[in-house]
Amino acid sequence: MIQVGERPAPLADVPPLYRLEGLSKVYGVASSAVHALRGVDLVIAGGELIVLLGPSGSGKSTLLNIIGGLDRASGGHAWFGNVDLTECDDDELTEYRRRHVGFVFQFYNLIASLTARENVSLITEISEDPMDPAEALTLVGLEQRLDHFPAQLSGGEQQRVAIARAIAKRPDVLLCDEPTGALDSETGTRVLAAIETINQELSTTALVITHNAVIAGMADEVILFGDGRIASSYRNTARQSPLELKW
Ligand SMILES: Nc1ncnc2c1ncn2[C@@H]1O[C@H](COP(=O)(O)OP(=O)(O)OP(=O)(O)O)[C@@H](O)[C@H]1O
C-alpha cells in the first residue's frame, strides 16, 4: 500500500522530487487516438523553478496534470519521491494533491462573494499545517488588499490571491498552467514575481507553463515540448528576476 497520506521523509533524503520514466498518455482509442505524451523522461530536483515551453497541443498541460495527480498516465512511471503516482488509486491521488500540490490556472476561480482573505481561508481551514491567510497574501504582495473582494482587484491581483490560496497549505510543488495568459505584461510581471518569491522563500518547487518565451529567463531549467516529447532543455546559468524580463 502506498503511503501518499504520509508526508515523505525530508525531501533532502528523497532526491529528486519527481522522476518521470517513459511517461505516455493517449486520449481516445483506435483512429481517434491522440498521443498527447509519447514517452517523457524527466528528473526534477526539489526547489527548482522550471518553465515549460512549446507549441499548442504539444503535451505541456497533460504532463502537468499527470504530475499534479489530476490525470492518469497511459504508460510509464511518474515518481514523486518514492511514490509512483501511476500506481496510486483515486483516494491516494486525492490525498497526494491535497497535501503536496498547489495549482494555479489561467483563470483565477475566486469566489466573488468572499474577500481575498476568505478565499484563502477556504483552503487553510481544511489543511494540516497552513499559513495564516494574511501571511500567504503578504508573500504575494497583497497585504493592503486582504479584505477586498475579487471585483475590487485587478486581474493580476486576483491571480496573486489564487497563488496565495495555492501555497497557503505549504505544498511541495506549485504547478502553474499559463498563469499570465490572461494578463498584460505589467500585471503578469507581478504574478511571476510572486511565483519567484514563493520558490525562493519557501523553497517550493515551481513548474510554469507559458507560451511566452521571455519568461524562460526566470527559470533554473527550461524544457521545450514538441509533439508529446521533450524536444530540448537547457539550464540558465543565472536566473533573471521577473522584473527584468522585457515582454
Ligand atoms: N481530455 C482530452 N481528450 C482528448 N484529447 C485531449 C484531452 N486533453 C488534451 N488532449 C489532446 O492532447 C494533446 C496535448 O494537449 P495539451 O493540452 O497537453 O497540450 P499543451 O501543450 O498544453 O497545449 P496548449 O499550449 O494549447 O495548452 C492535444 O492534441 C490535445 O488536443
The ligand as an ORCA input file, in Angstrom:
! r2SCAN-3c Opt
* xyz 0 1
  N      -9.213     15.349    -22.363
  C      -8.707     15.227    -23.597
  N      -9.299     14.426    -24.512
  C      -8.795     14.277    -25.744
  N      -7.668     14.879    -26.186
  C      -7.045     15.688    -25.317
  C      -7.519     15.906    -23.989
  N      -6.678     16.761    -23.359
  C      -5.719     17.072    -24.265
  N      -5.929     16.427    -25.428
  C      -5.088     16.479    -26.626
  O      -3.764     16.125    -26.233
  C      -2.816     16.904    -26.926
  C      -1.939     17.640    -25.918
  O      -2.751     18.610    -25.245
  P      -2.170     19.557    -24.093
  O      -3.314     20.356    -23.585
  O      -1.415     18.740    -23.135
  O      -1.155     20.468    -24.921
  P      -0.498     21.854    -24.499
  O       0.897     21.814    -24.995
  O      -0.721     22.118    -23.066
  O      -1.360     22.871    -25.362
  P      -1.757     24.402    -25.046
  O      -0.469     25.152    -25.025
  O      -2.644     24.783    -26.198
  O      -2.488     24.400    -23.738
  C      -3.604     17.853    -27.821
  O      -3.664     17.283    -29.115
  C      -4.966     17.871    -27.182
  O      -5.974     18.126    -28.143
*
